[in-house]
């Protein structure tokens, strides 16, 4: 299987009151196409920072990120935006929906940016898949947290991304809604054959992925295959 994401000696530093704060240091790993992986660790361990670097939402201080054979470090902001729009889907903990757009319009945005055809039809299909056929003309403020996260999942899959990054996708949801969202995420992921990288503090969710990377203090302290992965291979 081809490698979709290659991280080499990655570091991220911030300057704060004349001192250098090392958020991530010397991070290296590879993710194969179609693999599911979670990144876990205590608050402040650098999980969300790492996800942002992998997705090209932020720039590394040292090391390199290669996404779908493209080295992100060497790209301009415009080129980065193009790569994200072509290959990447992103699901945020706080949904990040545009409040002035309906559920349907929120899902259509990435497709409009790409100049796709049959946008409306494709977006309606996705919203039906996530169980929101009756809510397509509702605005985010008229939707529950679980419904908003379903819209953001439909939006993330709309451009058929090669890789999907999810930052605490169940962080703002109750247990029952979380379970439904997780099942939906994995189901759509299997259908589309997308690579999935999740940042989570939910160890039950992490255990559903093929592999778990643990961060602590900006370093990888373990990188292990899960039982789920060995079952999948058998």
N, C-alpha and C positions, 0 to 999 in steps of 0.2 A: 504493500500500500504506500502511496506517495505521502510525503510529509507536507502538511498544509501550513504548519506553524513551527518556525525554528527560532528559539530564543538563545542567544549566546552571550555569556558574561554580562548580563544586563544589570545596570545600576541606575538608581534615581536619587539625586540629592537635591535638597532645597537649602537656600541660604536663609538663615533666620537670626536677626540681630547680630550679624557678624560671625555667626557660627554655622558650620555646615551640618545639616541634618541628613544622615544616610537612611533613606526610607527602604531602599532595596539595594542589595549588594551581591554581585557575582551570581546572578540567576541564570541557569542554563537548563533547557529541556526542549523536547520536540513533541509535536502532536501529529499523529497520523490522520489522514482524511477519514472521516466517518467515526472517529473515536469520540467517546464522551468522557469528560474529565472534570473533576471539581478541585477548587483551590480553597483550602480551609486554614484556619488559624485564628488566634485571638485578635480582638480589636487592636488596630494600630500595627498589625504585623506586615501591612503593605499589600493586602489582597486586592483591594479596589484599584490601587495605583498600578499594580501589575496587569490587571485586566485592561485598564485604560491604555497602557503601553502596547499590549498585544493587539488591541483593536485599532491602534493608530489614532486614538483620541488625545494622546499626550506623547511627548518626545522623551526618549531616554537620555540620561546624562552620559552613560558609558554603555558599551556593548551594542548588540544589534538585534533587530526584530525582522524576520523574513516571513511574510504572509503570502501564501500562494506563489512562492518563488519571487516575490517583489520585496526588495530591501526598503523598509519604511524610512529608515534614517536618512536616506538620500533624496527623499521626495520633498517638494514644496507643499505648502498648505493645500493648494488647489489639487495637486496630484494625490495627496493623502485623502482628500474628500472624495475624489473619484474612486480610489481603491476601496474605501469604506462602502460607497454606494454600490459598487460592483460585487463585492465579495462578502460583506460583513452585515450581520444582523445584530442588534443590541437590545437587550431587555433590562430596564432599570427598576430598582426597588420602588421608586416613587413614580413609576409609569411614564413620566415625561411626555404626556399627550398634550397636543396644542388645544388649549381650552376653548378657542373660538371656532374650532372645527368639529364636525360630527364624527362619530365613530368611523363611518365610511370614509370621510375626507381624510382623517388621520392615517388610515391604512393606504389611501391612494397617494399620499405625498411622496414616498420614496419612488414610486412607479412613475409619477409625473416628472420627477427630477431626472429619471433615466430616459424619458421620452418613449415609454412603452405604449403598446396598443392594447385595446380592450381592458383598460385599467379598471373601469367601474365593475365590469363583470367579474374580473379576477378578484377584486377586493371583496365583492359581495360573497363570492364562493368561500373565501378565507374566513369571513365573519360568520358564515353559516357553519363552517367546520369547527369554530371555537364556541359555537352555541349562542351566537348573538344575532341570528337572522331577524329577530323582532326588535332589535335595539339599534339598527344601523343609523337611524337619523337622530339618535340621542347625543347630546353633548356630554363630555367627561363629567361635568358637575351633576348630571342626571343619572350617572352610573355608579354602582357600588364599587368598592376597591377591587373585588374579584373580577367584575366586568371590565373595569379599566385595564387590569392586567391582561385579560383576554384580548382586548383591543391591541395592546402593545405587543402581544405575542403574534397576532395576525399581521401587524405592521412589520415586525421583525422578519417574518417568513415571506413577506410580500415580494421582495426582490430575489427570492430563491437563493439565499446566501450560501456560500460554501462553508462558512463558519459562523456560529452564533454564540455571542457572549452574553451571559446573563449575570447581573450583579444583584445578589440577594433577591431573586425573583419572588420569593414568598415572604420576604421580610416584613411587609406591611399587611399580611393577610392572616385570618384566623386559621386554626388547624384544619378544619374541614375544607375550606376554600383552598388552602395551600395544597392539600392532597390532590384536589381536582386540577389545579393549575399545573402541578408537577406531572401528573399523568398525561395531560394535554400536551405539555412541552415535549415529553419523550415520545409520545405517539406521533406528533407532527414531525419530530426530528427523524424518527425511523422512516416515515413515509418519504421524506425529502432526502434522506441520506446525508444530512448536514453534520458537520463536526460541531460538538457542543462543549463549551467551556463555561462552567458555573462557579461563581464565587458564592459561598454560603457558610453560615454558621450552623446550619441544620445537618447534623451528621447522618440522619436517615436519608435525606435527599442525596448527600454525598455518596452514600453507599450504593445508590442506584446507578452511579456512573461506573465506567470501566476502570477508572484510575483516580487516585486521590493524591494531590500534592499538598503537603503541610508546610506552612510558612511560620516562622517565628523570628521576630526582630529583624525582618528584612532578608532572611536567609531561608532556603529550602532545607527543612530538617528531615523530611521523608518524601518519597515518591513511590507509591505502591499500587499494584493492581488489586482490584477488589475481588471478592468471591463472585460477585455478579459477572465479572469479566471472564473468569475461568469457566463458569457455567455457560456463558455465551459461546465460548470456544468449543466446548464439548457439544 
